[in-house]
Amino acid sequence: MTDHFAKILNIYVDSEKLYICSTQTVNKTYETVEKGFITELNSLSSEGELQAALFESLKNCNLELLDENPEVSSLEKHLGVKGYDKAIKDKKGVTLFLVPKEGYSITPTEKYRWGYMGIGDEIHLSVEDALVNNNLAKAVLQAISLSRL
């Protein structure tokens, strides 16, 4: 249905876990919002496990066109907390953006009380390069190391 839309993953990391959040698109505004599937990995997961989880999470993006923004984010729901600020407390954030046929942009961020802002240079990978030697996972791990709380 929305295969031509860009796909975005929001990735949150604390000392123990990594949360990969798939996103959906709001019909009226074409805004991308965090609703849907969350993949949770141990922070010590291998590059291969992370690579597989990233591709599986991308498959879960844009599965539906939402009529309105959800009141509660998927991360809040998954963690059982009220409020996005509580859900992201003590977590680094990374955004992964896929434009079909063009490639990936992975953005390290700095955390603020209200959310995240991109910092430094994005890491770019072609669609083909992302498939080789767990390169997508390596780029995400690099972005995590560059991100700041």
Rosetta blueprint (number, residue, H / E / L):
1 M L
2 T L
3 D L
4 H L
5 F L
6 A L
7 K E
8 I E
9 L E
10 N E
11 I E
12 Y E
13 V E
14 D L
15 S L
16 E L
17 K E
18 L E
19 Y E
20 I E
21 C E
22 S E
23 T E
24 Q E
25 T E
26 V E
27 N L
28 K L
29 T L
30 Y L
31 E L
32 T E
33 V E
34 E E
35 K E
36 G E
37 F E
38 I E
39 T E
40 E E
41 L E
42 N E
43 S L
44 L L
45 S L
46 S L
47 E H
48 G H
49 E H
50 L H
51 Q H
52 A H
53 A H
54 L H
55 F H
56 E H
57 S H
58 L H
59 K H
60 N L
61 C L
62 N L
63 L L
64 E L
65 L E
66 L E
67 D L
68 E L
69 N L
70 P L
71 E L
72 V L
73 S L
74 S H
75 L H
76 E H
77 K H
78 H H
79 L H
80 G L
81 V L
82 K L
83 G L
84 Y H
85 D H
86 K H
87 A H
88 I L
89 K L
90 D L
91 K L
92 K E
93 G E
94 V E
95 T E
96 L E
97 F E
98 L E
99 V E
100 P L
101 K L
102 E L
103 G E
104 Y E
105 S E
106 I E
107 T E
108 P E
109 T E
110 E E
111 K E
112 Y E
113 R L
114 W L
115 G E
116 Y E
117 M E
118 G E
119 I L
120 G L
121 D L
122 E L
123 I E
124 H E
125 L E
126 S L
127 V H
128 E H
129 D H
130 A H
131 L H
132 V L
133 N L
134 N L
135 N H
136 L H
137 A H
138 K H
139 A H
140 V H
141 L H
142 Q H
143 A H
144 I H
145 S H
146 L H
147 S L
148 R E
149 L L
